[in-house]
Amino acid sequence: MAVVALSGGAFTLAALVYVLQLERLHAAVRPTVLAGLLGYSSVLLILLFDLGRWDKFYNVFLRPNFSLGAARSELVYRGIFDHPDL
């Protein structure tokens, strides 16, 4: 996920140029922001493929699956770490 770090750096450079008025770096802003946008777009594409069935990515939003596994792990966590004897 180095692409996320590079894209974040691109937008940080743009913020430095426009907010702190660093005019000597102004020539690098447009290509850097373009690289940041392409980087974040590629991360989005990578995440769609990482879902497993990339052609059914919309199911995450249309039919969320709230299982009891998360609730059970929460209860176990609270039972272990919120015990009065600890």
KATA-V867384 format. One line per field, one symbol per residue. phi: phi as a letter, one per 30 degrees, with the letter a starting at -180 (. if undefined). psi: psi as a letter, one per 30 degrees, with the letter a starting at -180 (. if undefined). burial: + if it has 24 or more other C-alpha atoms within 12 Angstrom, else -. A space follows every 10 residues. Layout:
phi = ???
psi = ???
burial = ???
//
This chain:
phi = .ddddddddd dddddddddc hdddcddcdd dddddddddd dddddddddd djcddbdddd cdbdcccddd dddddddddd ccdddd
psi = hfeeeeeeee feeeeeeeeg hiffgeffee eeeeeeeeee eeeeeeeeff fdiffhfffe eeikjjlfee eeeeeeeeee fgkff.
burial = ------++-+ +-++------ --------+- -++-++--++ ---------- ---------- ---------- ---------- ------
//
